[in-house]
Amino acid sequence: MRTQQRFTITNTKAFKDKLVLWAQQFDDVVWLDSNNYQHQYGSYDAILAVDALTSIQTDVKDAFKDLKDYQSLTNDWIFGCLTYDLKNDTEALSSKNFDGLEFPDLYFFQPKKLFLLKGATLIIKYLSGVEDELTSDFKAISQLEENTSKPDKCGDVKIKLRIHKDDYFNKVTRMLAHIHHGSIYEANFCQEFYAENTCINPVQTYRNLNAISNPPFAAFVKQFDKYILSASPERYIKKEGLKVISQPIKGTAKRSKHIEEDHNLKTHLAEDEKERSENVMIVDLVRNDLSKTATKGSVKVEELCKIYTFDQVHQMISTVTANVDKTTHPVDIIKSTYPMGSMTGAPKISAMQIIEHLEETKRGMYSGGIGYFTPEGDFDFNVIIRTILYNETKQYISYSVGSAITAKSEPLKEYEECLVKAKAMRDVLEGKAL
């Protein structure tokens, strides 16, 4: 059981900063922030979960079964992450590429301390055993100085490319050959940018990344010595009662500071046949995935190829929904749709096989999901994109970007799209965003 208290927050932005700072004393931290982005299926403006009472950490073998058992047994709020490589649990696939980060394939924990912010209302829920700390913790957070994060003494971060430009062109050409031969229609091809033997201040890096992007699915995750600093604009999947919502992104255009040019870029994206065809193919894939657990005839496309504008880019997003029976286990819904279609391709299994062969890096957390389950069996997960990953012990920093390759793709344009997506992460790490 959880003890609950309600507080009114006068300056939510400052309080959110203090919450993230205060959370750093714990080994297990999940912070989720919508940045006050107004969208139809929002539940909370921000959530903080810290201090594990119980947890589960596993590799890919039987990972979803283990998660299902853990979620059922806990019957409480649980927070955590799914790596892309859990595809190897859902299908007969493998991941043998280089992994410089070494995150666990699946990690969830039951927090002793939970903070839910909506508007000016903060609800704090503490488990039995720590409930006496609730009021004193709130007071400590409120009195915290906002600039008390450790100074950054790490020096310059020198970004390297795992796949250089000419090699990228060659790999996209090979991907196109698979498409022309009919093996696949579309595949999301990704590349890693990384830095070795260096460090970052995780909190300050997250703040800088979030400040220039202000995305609706931002996240800060700490797993002991490993960090996920995410400025994701994309929801993977959400369950709200008996309704399931998936919102794949396919289609990206850069922003301009000039109003007329920015409007033209947005209009061009909305009318771009290649981008629309990419989006529609993934929508069909998502519809098929959701139908595996949906009640008959309930899968619907609520929005098709709608343009959403963020601080860094315009995005083409579709919204697909379905209804499920009350006896359907929430983990089964995730397993039947995993990995998300926007980060794989169509047909899904063939696309994942080709992706694994052509990419140089094990994706790990990149293109996985961060989220939570409620005691009622609802859930909400983002897609881990526009994200900096950091292993503090190994002093390894990584971010990856990708684009959808279709028959109409031009290698140079795909490469330029990757650079647009990578800009925010690179600017933050190289100090250009400060």
PyMOL commands that set and color helices and strands:
alter all, ss='L'
color gray80, all
select helices_A, chain A and resi 12-23+63-74+84-90+131-143+165-180+202-213+259-271+273-291+330-337+341-343+348-358+411-429
alter helices_A, ss='H'
color red, helices_A
select strands_A, chain A and resi 2-8+28-33+46-58+78-82+106-118+121-127+160-161+186-196+217-223+226-232+235-240+243-247+249-254+300-309+313-323+345-346+369-373+379-382+387-391+396-405
alter strands_A, ss='S'
color yellow, strands_A
deselect
rebuild
show_as cartoon
